[in-house]
Amino acid sequence: MYLNCHSFHSLRYGTISLDKLIGQAVSCGVKAMALTDINTVTGIYDFIKACDVAGIKPLVGIEFRFDHQFRYIGLAKNAEGLGEMNRFLTEHNFSGKPLPVIAPEFESVFVIYTLENAPEMLRENEFIGIRPDEISKLFTLEFKSKISKMVMLQSVTFTNKREFNLHKILRAIDTNIILSKLTANDYCKTSEKMLPLEALLPYYENYPEIIANTGHIIASCNFQYDFKSKKNKKFFTENRQSDIALLTELARKGLLWRYGKEHAQAKARIEKELKVIDELEFSGYFLITWDIIQYSNSQGFMHIGRGSGANSIIAYCLGITDICPIELDLYFERFLNLNRKSPPDFDIDWSWKERNTILEYVFTKYGRDHVAFCGTNVEFKHRSIFREVGKVFGLPKEELDMLAKNPMALHETNSIVKLVQEYSMMMGKYPNQRSMHACGIIISEEPITNYTPLEMPPKGFPIVLFDMHIAEEIGFDKFDILSQRGIGHIDDSVKLIEKNRGIKLNIRDTSISKDEAVCNVYLAQGRTIGCFYIESPAMRGLLRRLNCDNYKILVAASSIIRPGVAQSGMMKEYIFRHNNPDQFQYFHDVFKEHLGETYGIMVYQEDVIKIAQHYGGLPAADGDILRRAMSGKGRSKEALQKVKDNFFASCAQKGHPLGLSQEIYRQIESFAGFSFCKAHSASYAVESYQSLYLKINYPVEFMTAVINNQGGFYRTEVYVHEARMSGGTILNPCVNKSEYQTTVYGTCIYLGFMHLQRLESKTAHLIESEREKNGDFLSLEDFINRIPIGIESMKILIFIDAFRFTGKTKNQLLVIASLLLNNFKPENRSLMLLQEPVKEYKLPTLERSVFEDAFDEIELLSFPVSCTVFDLLQTRHRGDVMAKDLVAHHKKQVRMLAYLISRKQVPTKKGNMYFGTWIDHEGTYFDTAHFPDCLVQYPFQGGGCYLLLGTVEVDYHFPTITITKMSKMPFIPDPRYMDAKDQYKTQRLIREDVSPTHREPYPQGHEINLPRHRMKF
């Protein structure tokens, strides 16, 4: 009898979760109910499933509103009806036109108006909803004649008074007004909650026709959904048979390409995978992915196929991935097996510059009616909730900042703050707004609007109104089309190398970048700044601790650096065993044989499958059930228990002692949730190695590409420093040499105009295009003639020395620019300059400090170019020890002068500490540790140079200085200012990179509980 129920998917309106809504319905004896969230169907699929379990007939629909104003309710009679409503709403979402006051002529939808907005004439499928508090109005002649077209309308929006208050807060947030400014039209009726049927029906007992009409709608709505069948595009060709035939042909061609003619193991594995792929009807998914890759290759784009898809030899032979699963002993079952209920997906990365081209191809090739991005629900975040709710209560900005930035324990305790806290906590995990999934797209067999309306976010690609988890539940296999700047580094490097050196490099040939002697040396030394995934201080420290000198150790390092593995203690144990291979015993011969590469530690998700199979005797597919269940991705506790029972039964059958089997199962249970997919690590390692290969062999081009992609762990200044250390000559922007991006000529690197933060990008692009069209600028006057520019932008270019080709000083150029520009009207400037010759002025010679340029650069770029930061210090002291010599000072106290690059906050059981990364005046990197007690007396004071005192600790080849004292060192006075109060303000523009960490402290070695010796029985 409930035809209008809202869940919290009615964004910033509903207050009830789906589980709670259905629980209420059960307690109220409701046998049929409709979910009609506002302008969305986000919750209907979970709703249908939950109703089936509860024995309630589910009706699905939409409450249509425009600009917060109610229009009508639509209830789908069947699947066709849902499609009609979805297409209707999609059209208006895309066009932005107001929803019409009168519903369109739906064929398979019941439409319900309210008494206030019902049209005079109603179609056969249209009704008027009458609320219990409106029954008295039916005595009037105006409404008495319409009773035959009326239905019961007891809307549901909240559960109790607290939730009603929360509803009002949500409405105030949505309308961006304070609570006291809300009007009755802004929020729902106070009666909109679920009542037991025995309390609801008496309101309508004198109007059996209304009850009958309501029953008629409920009986006529029979929306059925098949959750078992696949909804994604079924076939790449005409049918299943031709799909598997094409996939087989491509796989066998790829076999010759990857392995040659005689490789029995590869042949057998291909046949095995093809059989599973065909049985699971997954051929089309492989072929569509292959088709996208073929298009990418035809455009000359570089891609990285990663994730569990790299466990497939078919993917390797089709060129989707570049990871050989045989070489790395990767199990196909980790990606696809007959027992796996949820669909896997390929993760494919492109350069951030090329991703949109790939997306356009997919949407065009497979039809815009059939392709869309997955949506995602952006929830109210914990700290930001306090700000949102506090605004509703009218708190000033200072108090909002205090609430948002501090934990609840530090909040004030007045009555308003308590209310803010109370309602904020209620809103935790509520969806706040819909957004686009970062990468997941679905390609459907039927039009996507059969399942959902679409929205068009600013990025220009439509999104469905449910997330990837619901997409999986209802039968869609998503395609992950990702982008990352690491590929941009590689791709742009290759183009720059060809342009600058005339060398055409095939970086896709992984044989050139997997086992290079010089690369291995750099890797072991952690000299990897700028390289994808292996440039952070933590990763560089790990590489040095492991003395990582080959690709396979790099694969392991890429995995154990992950937060989960490190937090479980596996990273520490792996480092110990790697450096002390004679100080532990393999737990069992199976561990030595199958986990020897990782010293008997289950580092990878695939390792769980290996131990389950080779120790426990389970099929690999059952091992994957175990792995998924323990990583929190398994849905069935019964399936896990069954596999667990089978594991112990099989172990007993193989003659293993029960105690040993229990310990091994405990290890699986302890670490499966933390482990990382090996194929994913391997894919990352290939890309890291490719970056490193380019950095070592073509350093100037590579670092220029890193600078241009604006991405990485560090700020631009660090990559500019690295480019200089790699042999590049760094030059300030020049109007005759520079482009918007940084450019390279031989070993000369001209910084791009993009780095001048105060210069408009429009002006920067215009300089480049005008020069290409009409040649170099001959003088400052010529530049002003050709480029429409204001005096402030001219000053930026002059102060950065972009006109140094003229031979005039900055002071002279400023005088000329001021004379030319200050008295000109923009509309007449070019005309006057062309008609009247510029007067020659005899300009005075003004003395200029050699350091003025450096301070100009700090102001405009945030770092100096014409000298180093060390040259600007008042002290000439450069420290007692250089970074390159730290390994020889184990347990000794050292004093160093260094420039701060970055610091990372890390939680410990005694409070927060920091790890710092620095360079000495020779340009070499080193790391420091700052413990909580030291930070109290000697805190960080922003970017700049510090004098450091501490003790060197060498941990497996990697030196760290544990700081006991530090002091920030002052710059010389800025010679551009006469007033003493201004002479040190430029120093404050020097930046640092700061990274917070939100996690529990890592365990100590004794807390890991991983035995290093065999158990005795």
VOROMAR-345870 format. One record per residue (C-alpha): y, x, z. Coordinates in steps of 0.001 Angstrom, whole numbers, plus 500000, padded with zeros to 6 digits. Each point is the difference from the previous one (the first is absolute). Layout:
YXZ/...
REM end
This chain:
500000500000500000/502223503042499969/501499500472496545/502780502503500860/499035502962502167/501878503305500109/498580503332501067/501970503157500628/499672500662496256/502946497604499700/502189503028500456/502586499839502778/499061496362500541/496421499420501169/498804501358503333/496236499408499928/497318502394498759/497237498490497864/497363500503502702/502187498294502571/500840497149497623/496342499261499297/499118500389503678/502579497314500812/498577497729497325/496513500310501476/501253499200503508/501899496971498639/496937498627498188/501522500485496537/497447499760497176/502338500690497071/503307501824499733/502285501593497415/501607503415500079/503364499671498275/501977503118500686/503499500220498606/500080501249496390/496776501978500402/496208499817499998/499548503284501885/497767498505502667/497947497425498097/496935502164499327/499573501086503609/500747496395500967/497208498635497785/497461502414501470/501002499282503582/499968496229499437/496491500180498550/498828501767503169/501774497437502207/498634496968498101/503458498917498813/500747498879496467/502702502342498646/502797498724497787/502260502554498354/503561499589498860/503560501212500085/503122498711501691/502713500513497406/503435500973501273/503107501406498391/502788501702501913/498404498848503275/500077496371498846/496793497955499918/499038498629496563/496422498651500201/496428500856500918/497338500589497360/496266499606500757/497448501266497487/497312497492499002/497984502888498580/500325503525498574/502020498684497054/502506498516502418/500498503308501799/500591501672496629/502604497385499079/501966500591503194/499677503773499689/501373499997496459/502823497646500952/501060502201502924/499566503223497992/502352498742497303/502717499369502571/499341503258501848/500522501901496751/503008498036498742/501760499548503330/500823496401499060/500113497428502803/496809498019500517/500606496482498650/500570497229502521/497272497943498314/496591501604499473/498698500562496461/497239497813498588/496995501700501553/496615498789498779/497788501214502848/502409500125502915/501025497419502585/503724500177500775/501422498907503347/503721499443500557/501716499265503288/501654496707500694/503434501595499571/499482501554496563/497501497738498249/501025498910496472/500343496288499185/497056500021497619/496758501646501041/497240501083497631/496387499135500669/499347503370501684/503186499925502100/500374498712503561/502503499851502832/499088501664503283/500960498001503047/500322501722503383/498969498218503211/503632499874501139/500931498233496720/497591497053500383/502784497738501311/501836500365496671/497200498177498195/501298496653501293/502947500205497610/499772498473496529/500985503346498451/496773501679501081/497632497060500492/499395499737496249/498942503670499848/497302499915502678/497299499927497328/501139503497498962/500237501494503467/497786502489501846/499909501398503525/502163503110500386/499549501835503256/501197503487499108/498768502981502021/502205503062500534/499615501073503624/497676499527502988/502184499725503091/503565500277501219/499977503827500033/498852500026496391/502662497433499107/502593502373501460/498394502822498026/500221497852496868/503749499618500578/500339503769500457/498149500551496712/502309497551498265/503053501783501403/498637503337498742/499338498474496586/503457498445499691/501681503038501603/501912498094502668/499941500030503792/497886497427501782/502921497894501188/501195499485496415/496747498338498845/500264496341499072/497233497387500048/499645500400496235/499074503654500434/496802499446501970/497099497597500240/499684496802502032/499010500352503637/496960497859499252/498368502351497453/496869500876501903/496380498939499782/498888496968502032/496497498735500705/499082497290497493/499806497400502758/503665500749500783/501118500042496341/498215496995498469/501477497338502339/503437500601498459/498665498659496695/497592497304501279/502192497186498676/500035501597496558/496372500428498917/501185500527496418/501761503232501037/496833501236501730/497939499025496929/502367501812497637/499714503107502158/496231499704499942/500066499514496226/501915503283499507/497614501866502308/496985498596498197/501486500751496566/500891503607500747/496903502067499365/501179503531499428/496950502251499746/500055503764499797/497150502301499060/500430503117502134/496905501698498563/500828500306496314/502241502723498553/503444498873498873/501177503242498409/499761500564496250/496285499785499304/499536502029496867/501847502770498226/498182499125496769/498476496612499140/497240499787502600/498024501803502678/497481501454497551/502601501611497737/501899501267503070/497021501909501389/499140501227496497/503522501438499559/500022501467503510/496628501642499357/501222501473496716/503174501380501608/498080501391502982/497555501861497763/502819501447497898/501711501070503216/496762501587501179/500087502376497013/503677500749500664/499591500662503726/496475501458500249/498692500905496551/496654498881498536/497517501266502578/500909498767503465/497130497910501313/501622499236503370/503164498638498371/497979497939497502/497879498446502761/503054499191502089/501788498348497073/497017497728499355/499773499124503700/503707499122500206/499950497973496773/497199497853501393/501945499184503181/503264499423498114/498288497566497633/498206498151502780/503267499533501904/501783498990496773/502525502765500481/500002501366496440/503224498216499068/501807501517502984/498967503522498940/500972499341496376/503424498557500835/500700503056502152/498796502256497173/502269498129497566/503036500602502231/499117503702500189/499630500164496210/503477498570499583/501357502449502570/498431502924498155/501413498774496681/503484500167501534/499435503524501289/500134498837503620/498153501735502796/497990497933502457/497902500662503084/496983497779500659/499186500137503696/498468498010502816/496388498896500217/499912499499496226/499661503779499712/496470499579501432/498974498622496602/498712502290497256/500819497233497497/503659500191501075/499839503781499541/498456499703496539/502555497373498944/502885502264501072/501139497582502701/499529502762502597/499753503766499811/497585500388502920/496390500946499257/497914498046502523/497019502294499464/502003503125500816/501241498487503255/496859497977500856/501856496671499938/497991496814500450/500545497192497490/499029497519502738/503284500813501759/501728498337497030/497575497373498782/496604498749501130/497983496804499816/500584499193503676/503748500409499852/501644496582500109/503621501021499677/501214501415496684/501054503646499845/502911501170497912/501226503064498160/503150501661501342/501869501487497030/503206501997500474/502702500647497416/503348501680500196/502594497694501533/501937500312496724/497083498713497879/498430497308502157/502145497184498626/498908500864496451/496363499649501090/500763496682501700/501765498672496909/496927500862497952/497667498182502412/502177496877500148/500400499935496225/496376500789499114/498400497540502400/502677497308499936/502790499241502427/498319496719500907/496959501963501136/501478503052501771/501935500219503257/500520502224502993/498379499122503297/502492498811502542/500252501169503567/501294498371503144/502704502077501650/499718499204503685/502720499990502624/499948503567501286/499981500509503747/503333501786500501/501825498189497193/498933496641501481/502199500718503027/502950500561497698/499335496808497986/499502497790503067/502862501640501878/502374499143497135/498938496357500260/500983500022503678/503401501465499090/499563503455501558/502515502660498895/498955502963497813/499870502461502908/497454497855501836/498010499407496803/499787503763499478/498857500449503583/497263497367499590/498805501360496667/500001503693500886/498534499912503498/496586498879501290/499932496748501965/499744501848503309/503527501338499441/501555496632499028/502446498274502297/498580497191502127/502558497202499583/498938496485498985/501021500309496350/498088503248499509/496950498384501614/500205497152497491/500357502490497143/496932501851501250/497973496813500511/500585498599496524/499786503394498337/496524500488501447/498981496552498726/501077501003496480/497914503180499938/497755500001496883/501832496989498514/500588500391496270/503700500457499360/500257500270496226/497856500537496938/500080503216498093/498185501833497227/496883502012500735/500744503648499323/497425500380497249/497349497257499812/499956497823496887/497510497306499031/498958499018496481/498538496509499881/497747498211497536/501911496724500392/503786499788500329/500963501321503442/502025496862500665/496687498166500355/499826501698503393/503566500584501162/503666499672499097/501651503253498975/503232501551501160/502114502539498142/501362502735502295/502811502321498855/497546502579498573/499243497605497154/496245499476500383/498663496674501326/498134499805503316/497416497538501276/500647498379503373/496954501447501761/499059503518500999/497238502329498850/497596498817502718/500226496376498872/499776501157496370/496711501678500899/498755496918501865/500668497660497081/498371502187497360/502505502502498636/499403503716499497/503370501705500099/501114502990497992/502096502527501930/502730501343497713/501809502507502182/502705502581499609/500785503193501839/502478502792499646/497294502671500141/498923499080496475/503654500068498965/500163503596501276/497019500977497846/500964497991496930/503610501194499954/498900503591500627/497792499960496911/502888498672497887/502433502563501419/497529502845499376/499687498992496352/503771499668499626/500916503178501894/497132502310499042/498471498419496907/496607499764501760/498006496782499503/497870499621503112/497061497599500364/500175499430503735/497365497248499691/497451502742499403/499037500305503656/497972503133499305/503270501968499864/501137498777503382/496995499811502286/498955503581500655/502811502432499256/499944503197502078/503777500088500557/500059496278500819/497341500580502632/502093502751501600/503087497755500141/497869497151501338/498562502088502832/503517501160500927/501414496469499978/502576500935497338/500022496474498622/503539498644500351/500571497416497263/496293499385499374/498725496446500281/498397499168503367/499712503608501211/503613500917500717/500629498440503414/500144502390502984/496822498462501425/498095500420496744/501244503542499402/498986500877503555/496549498507499433/499542501974496770/500806503211501866/497756499144502948/497140499420497572/500903502978497816/499479497392497272/499197502040496924/498117497582497750/500015496491498636/497169498622502167/501666501018503261/503202498448498639/498117496716499491/498919500088503656/503510500929501152/501433497056498044/497740497737502034/500159501435503510/503815500079499962/499944496197499835/501180498384503261/496700498252500709/497848503104499635/502441502165501930/500359497382502733/496236499778500448/499948503712500754/498040500849496880/502764502229498626/499891502297503032/496221500158499958/499915500710496263/502493502880500397/497909501450502834/496735499846498071/501576501325496814/501285503058501830/496993500385502315/496938499152497890/497675501796502445/501165498082503081/498464496603499289/496633498583498960/499372497299497429/498955496869501838/497058499492497699/498775501589496763/501298496967498081/503509500826501233/499631503585498781/498671498941496610/502375497141499266/503062500776502165/499874503783499785/503247499993498026/501760498496503037/497974501800502680/498021496941501034/503101497873500610/500362496559498422/503398500653498443/499614497625497051/499007496355499732/497259501097497612/498504502045502857/499113496804501873/498017498878496950/498292503408499758/498854500037503635/498898496369499893/497977500762496885/498591503459500627/499553499868503764/499525496269500527/498138499287496780/502255497067499043/500916499242496385/503442501342499073/501261496428499568/499103499228503644/501750503195501017/503142498665498371/499703496751501978/499879502152503121/503018502001498854/502056496911499135/499130498147503188/500974502924502193/503248500664498161/501094496460500757/499469498767496433/496680498293500564/500202496230500346/496497499282501280/498843500988503490/496587498632499117/499732502373497031/501006502951502215/497453499083502664/497300499674497362/500805503449498569/500135501474503507/496570498577500828/498648501309496704/501508503420500749/498171500372503317/496769498543498629/500107502396497057/500832502966502278/496990499182502161/497817499731496914/501159503466498931/499032501324503440/503489500746501332/500413499940503817/501836496874501173/502574502033501977/500901502064496927/500325496892497833/502211498352502620/502292503053500135/500268500136496201/500761496275499857/502645500537502705/501603502708497856/499971497683496986/501545497269502141/502617502368501464/501202501589496796/499331497584497135/503243498167500675/501991503229499799/498386501590496961/501593500188496572/498578499385496531/498927503375498576/500733498910496429/503544499213501092/500358503441501592/498559501647496893/502503498200497773/502864501101502229/498643503566500006/499924500140496180/503622498907499815/500969502431502766/498299502828498141/501701499054496742/503376500127501767/499148503358501533/498870501407496642/503379499064498488/501939501287503011/498347503427499766/499968500451496236/503236498194499054/501993499923503263/503508499487498598/499004497012497861/497818498528502724/502637500165502722/502575498543497591/497636497072499402/499560499520503754/503774499979500479/500422497439497216/497352497629501332/501858499776503313/496730499659501789/497993502009502458/499820500734503668/503321501863500117/503591499514498947/501358501409496717/501457503079501695/496513501258500930/498790499745496408/503140501763498781/499237502790502481/496399500139498781/501209500203496390/502205502957500920/497100501690501833/497868499440496894/502342502009497778/502493497372498902/503766500592499961/501628496910501520/503289498973498417/502435497241500868/500490497107497571/501955500908496872/501513497489497562/498742502062497048/496508500792501271/498912497371502496/498439496618499399/499583497066502346/496760501624501159/499577503670500816/499406502156496897/498422503379499409/500929502679497436/497610502925500296/500154500737503722/503464498466500492/499875496644501781/503117497859499666/500161497322502680/500444496515498582/502957497690500475/497652497634501857/500288502274503053/503762499443500268/499755497072502358/503590498818499509/500023500203496191/499285496692498269/496787500060497986/501850498282497136/502383502978499739/497126502495500268/498085498368497150/503168499770497904/500633503754500289/496496500699498708/500128497491497119/503516501021498868/499038503674499916/496859499248497963/502064497958497544/503100502179499555/499096503458501312/501015502079502993/503259499416501841/502530502684499050/502312499745502989/500972497806502930/502489498220497739/497319499381497381/497731498559502688/502692497604501245/500731498943496418/496353499102499384/498831498628503377/501762497054501704/500102501276503556/502131499604503113/501540502752502069/497472499629502836/497023500523497686/501815502931498393/500436501594503419/496251499726500627/499245501812496734/502653502630500634/498909500690503583/496368500405498903/501281502527497406/498876497968496980/502875501465497896/499335503679500739/499607500628496265/503825499671499689/500561503187502028/502555498225502195/499751499772503780/499355496726501763/503573499909501286/501392500447496491/497688497301498634/501068497588502743/503676500461499096/499320499421496298/497834496926500671/502627498524502323/502772500521497469/497951498385497248/498523497079501898/502235498964502867/502733498390497890/497849498523497252/499027496372499717/496290499710499192/500615497917496878/502461502500498512/498597503287501215/497864500941496984/502695498941497534/502738502063501668/497854503064500356/499088499864496331/503587499554498835/501798502464502261/499035503672500324/499215501050503544/502646502248501490/498930503472501107/500912500638503609/500193503361501700/497922499418503107/500277502055503161/497042502087501094/498714498526503244/497783502008502307/496592498449500563/497309500952502511/496630500891498560/498464497432502334/502114497040498858/497575499320497151/497091499784502435/501803497434502149/500903498006496872/496310499985499078/498945498829503449/502441497112499759/498872498952496531/496288500927499982/499270500257503771/498888503639499577/501579503245498743/499096501524496639/502298503026499612/498651501574503202/497404499218502682/500624498175503271/499387503305501781/503046501494498280/502160497323501642/498981500845503566/502389501692502389/497223502321501181/498586502804497881/496781500005502045/496974498911497941/497283499994502643/497631502664501335/496930498891498024/499559498616496496/497688497061499234/497678502114497826/499107502130503054/499276497238502534/496201500261499744/500244503499501501/501834498677503083/497326497758501536/500815499169503654/503271501975499764/503514498743500603/502260500116496950/503628499257499262/500828498612496558/503008498646498170/499006497185497666/501226497054497956/498535496600500882/498132498282497162/498225497137501720/498656498784503299/497237497544500758/499781498015503214/496454499814501364/498776498047503046/498130501828502755/498678498832503348/503050501615501654/502549498471497637/501366500680496548/500074503522498604/501216501371496678/498616502328497378/502755501805498115/499952501650496570/502512502777499336/500899502809497600/501157503448501051/502748501847498138/497390501431497613/499180496428498977/496488499898501526/498747496856501746/498620499898503525/499238497344502615/500876499332503624/498749497752502784/502445498408502470/498409498430503060/501594497135501979/501129502118502973/501714502532497715/501727497271497990/501739498697503119/501966503243500319/499999501129496379/500129496971497704/500524500020496256/503669499646499075/499777499046496332/499681502107496872/501024503633499895/498956503446501253/498577500638503454/499200503019502121/496413499514501175/498094501581502857/496315499334500395/496417501228500136/497875500383496884/496624498228500008/497697500807497072/497564497135499552/497334500866497398/502312502136497787/502979497668500521/502896501185502217/502148497553501940/502815500932502374/499987498003503223/503716499774500753/501368500702503483/503703500118499085/502153499264496973/503675499777499168/501802498740496923/502154502726498402/503579499277498859/501287500513496462/503163501916499246/503090497772499985/500399498082496747/502817501926498266/501103496897498075/501494498469503168/502901501274502076/499492497587502901/497442501343502499/498483496543500594/498959499774496335/498644503516499589/496481499188501246/499465496458498724/498392501138496720/497118501547501980/499031496496501101/499168499136496364/497072502443500016/496886497835500013/496501500099501439/496857497972499294/498778498049503030/496621498211500047/498971497632502806/496338499359500847/498727496694501388/496482500561501277/498037500825503112/499706503705500942/497105501805498330/497003500728502261/499271503416501402/496883501898498940/497961498918503037/500808496334499317/498442499919496533/496470499730501378/498333501498496944/497117502236501143/499932503496498513/496347500504500797/496773498170499299/498730497500502525/496737500776501777/497282497365500247/
REM end
